[in-house]
Amino acid sequence: MRLALAEAALAPAHGDVPIGAVLLNPSGEVVAAAHNERELTGDPTAHAEVLALRRASETTGSWRLDGHTLVVTLEPCTMCAGAVVLARIERLVIGAWDAKAGAVSSVFDVVRDPRLNHRVEVVPGVEAQACGGLLRQFFEAQR
């Protein structure tokens, strides 16, 4: 999570919300890391999770990321949770919850929905204070 927090800290430099993601292979090695780049790129899908999954797929040569772990500083939204399921991620480690848009249990539970063809193990609340603090600090500065 410390690596994901370091990624998240890069986002405000270009006006993006500080959310970071790191993808680990089954051996625990970092395969990809990303932070939000929506403002930077003008791309509404440039969330940290999606960018990390894209980069990992380029690195591994496969869209199937079985056995991989995604570590993210904020509970994924519906789009990102869907991408996690489609990529066959094994484990999702979450920092802070997102009560307004979270799709891992706050609003929806996409990653564990029994109607889908893949379910993800969820490890919640890792460094939640630090992850939430980074977001609060960003939004307070915006006001």
N, C-alpha and C positions, 0 to 999 in steps of 0.2 A: 504494500500500500504506500510505502514511502516513495517508491518510484512513480506511482500514479499521482501522488500529491505533487511531486516535483514537475511532472508533466502539466498538471492542472495549473500550476503557478505561472506557466509560460503563456497561457491564454489571454490574460488581461492586457498584455503588451499590444495586442492587436484588437482589443475591444470585445473579446469573447468571454463568455462565462467560464470560470475556472473549473473545468471538469477534465479529469485525466483518466486514461485507461492504459493498462499494460497487459499483454497477453503472454502467458507462459506455456511452454510446451510440456509434454508429460514428464520430462526430466527436471522441470522447474527453471529452465533457462528462458530468458526474455527473448521472444520472437518478434514482438512489435510493441511500440508505445505511441500514444497519440494524445492530443488534447483538442478541445473544441476549436473548430476553424470556420464556423458559419459566417462570421463577420469578415474574416480574412479572405475567404474564397467566394462569398456570396452564394454558397451552396446550403440549402436547408437540411441536407442529409449529412453534413460534415460534423457529426457528433463524434466525440472521442472514441466511443465504442465502435462505431461503424468504420472509422478511419483505421483503428487498430486491427479490426477484422480484415479489412482490405489489404493492409500491409502484411499481415500474417499470411494471407492467402498467396500474395505475391512471393513471399519468402519461402513458403513451404511448397508452392506449386499446386496447391489444392484448396478448394473451398471447404472441404471437410476437415474440420479442426477437432476431430475426436480426441479425447484425452487432454485437451488444453484447458487452461484456467484463465478466465478474464477477471482482472482486478480493476474495479472502477470506483471513483470517489463518490459518485452519486447514483442512487437507484436508477436504472435505465428506464427510459420512456418506452412507449409502446413500439415505436419503430426499432429501437435498439434491442429491446427484449425479443422481438420477432427475429431480428438478425442473429442474435445469440442462439436461438432455437434452430434456425436454418443452417447455421454453421456447425451445429452438433457440438457446441461447447459442453464440456463435462461439468465444470464448476464455475460458479459466478461468485466472486467476493465483492461485497458492497460496503462502502463507507457509510455515508449518510443516506437517510430515507428521503424520498420526495413525495410529500403528502398530497401535492397537487397533480402530479403527472407520473408518478412511479408505477411501473407495470410489472413489479416483482412481488408486490403484496399491498402496497399503499392504495392504489386505485384498481389495478387489475393484477392478475398473477399469470402472465403469459408464459413464463418459463417453466411452470409446473402444471399447466393446463392438461388434464388427462385426455382431452380430445385431440391434442396434437401428437405428432409422431415421435417427438423427442422431449424429454424432460431434463432439467438442469438442476444439479445440486446447488443450493444457495447457502453461502456463509455470510451472514449479515453483521453489520455494526463494527467492522474493523476500522479502527482509528476514526470512529464516527465524530468525535469532538473536533478533531483537526480538519476533517473533510467539511463538516458543517461550518466551522469557523472561517474557512477560506471563502466559502460562498457568502456568508453573512458580511464579511469584510468587503467583498467585491460589491455587493448590492448596496451597502451603506455608503460606499464611495460614489455610487451612481446617483444618490439622492441629493 
